[in-house]
Amino acid sequence: MTDDQVVEVQAEPTPPRALPEQAVLRAIADEFEDIEWVLSSGQDVFMLPKERVRDVAQAANEAGFEMLADLTVTDYFRQRSPRFELVINLLSMQHRLRLRLRVPVPVDDVQVPSVVPVYPGANFYEREAFDLFGLIFEGHPDLTRILMPDEWEGHPLRKDFGMGSVPVQFKDSHQVQ
Amino acid sequence: MTDQKDKRKVDVWLTGTEDPGWLVDSTDEGAQKMAQHETSTRLLDQEGLTITDDRLLHEDVAADDELMIINMGPQHPSTHGVLRLNIELEGEIIRRSKPIIGYLHTGMEKTGEDLTWLQGPTNVTRMDYLAPFHNELVYSLAVEKLLGIDLPPRAEAIRLLMTELNRVSSHLVALATNGMDIGALSMMLYGFRDRERILAFFEKATGLRMNHNYIRPGGVAADLPPGWQEDIEFILEKIPPRMAEYEDLLKANPIWLGRTRDVGVITLEECLAYSVTGPTLRAAGSDWDLRKAFPYSGIENFQFEVPVGERGDVYDRYRVRVEEIWQSLSLVRQIAESMPDGDYKTEDRKIAPPPRARIDESMEALIHHFKIYTEGFQVPEGEAYVAIESPRGELGAYLVSDGGAKPLRMHMRTPSFANLQGLPVMMADSLIADTVATIASLDPVLGDVDR
């Protein structure tokens, strides 16, 4: 190879954006540029930034996902950089489809738009996520603890919240007279 | 019954805003207390700064001092566990209510992160203690989804047999407690008596009446006991005539009808909005059943129908449960008759332990046995959500694996937790005497709610 030969460096063509098969999901994905569709264990998942949660939920609701089946959080402590992941499971009865929204949430910025205005059934679930993981849902009508006592400190399902134990002293314990 | 228009008007007034939103805005503020009525609009009214005579002249309107907040539970015999309700009364009419939960919270999701995949069913079976097999099944299905394994047909048939029998026993308790709360005490005795027959079979097959830890990732723990056909035959012989008897007892009983018809109504639209599933959703007029929509464990090979109600009241929920018992009994018969031969757990020795006899003969079997019970098996990295139809509704398991021997996250979507959100809707503008009937018809299990 001589120096005269100009090697054209071609920029690798960006792969076309993967889109889901079902028309319903495709319509939602088309509407938002920043949604990424992945297939996880054969189930449809949308990865999205947290600012878009309510917009995507609204679009999904209008596209026929009538019910919010589940809302929960995973804590990838020391495994991933945005530490938390908000997981919303939507259910469409008319299309017989499930859709999962996964939203990375960093630990130093736990504000997420609430989906209660779209799905009132998210009420208890967001309170649970707040209670056990400390995520703050903006626009939730009543973001209080639901399972733990009101005065509890910390968020127990975080990975850095220890299991804790109470030592049980069998020997020399208080004797009933 | 006030009609729908009036109801909404009262809600709007209670919310203190002109926005006729969902009840969620008006019921909740603070974990332990209800919202104040002194919203800015109310304060302006009280200070006389706005003229709102027409609202104050409305006959439904009561001043704040005519409203009374009473507390019901957590130690109340009709709340099916440690459910606590704050109820705001205007005279005898419930205006708002708020379920307060968490009294049975034992951190089972946290515990689940500390148990191996094989120990998981021991934990989850204690959530919904009236339908333990369903909890074990949904957990095992989610683990198998992550593992990507298939099961021998006999394992799946045993799982279906057990879960459908469990549906019968759970609905029998629902009928029994529903009867007891309304005053039909004989129904309570009958329901528990018949459930005992099914529990006796469970005890024979699994060793325990409840919390069986029988369905595990990779199959079931043991084969059906010798003579199981006769036991099933006995159950199928005894329960249907009894069920017919209970139909005579309650179906057209005027007292029962008076206590349940048009009581605790929830519409289909409200069910969808508040994530209410199961018999409550079907009583409201939807034929949504996960056994039909997303079949699991080969249930699509059997014939059954999905009973649907019309009005969404307590009576329809009672009817749906009774019909589901009949359908499940028919399913049990079909499954028992077509029970295939073969293995009851997968042949994959990395997941299911070898038979006891093999351990004495084979070094490898001993190693597999040792590895499974000390370290556990590893599940590939990934996450999956699997849901089945439990007697209370959609029971889901969301599992996340980081490739280790324990789950990174184990979350159960329990139906009672979501169904409780529909309770304030059902109870709004109804009589306080109907509260217990409404709670019983929802059939919440507080272990399932609080986990």
Interface residues (C-beta under 8 A of the other chain):
Chain A: S40 S41 G42 Q43 E66 M67 L68 A69 D70 T72 T74 D75 Y76 Q79 V87 N89 L91 M93 R96 R98 R100 V116 Y119 P120 G121 A122 N123 F124 Y125 L132 P141 D142 T144 R145 I146 L147 M148 P149 D150 P156 L157 M163
Chain B: W22 L23 V24 D25 D28 E29 G30 A31 Q32 I101 G102 H105 G107 E109 K110 D114 K145 L146 L272 A273 Y274 S275 V276 T277 S286 W288 A293 F294 G382 E383 A384 Y385 A387 E394 G396 Y398 V400 D402 L408 R409 H411 R413 F417 A418 L420 Q421 D450 R451
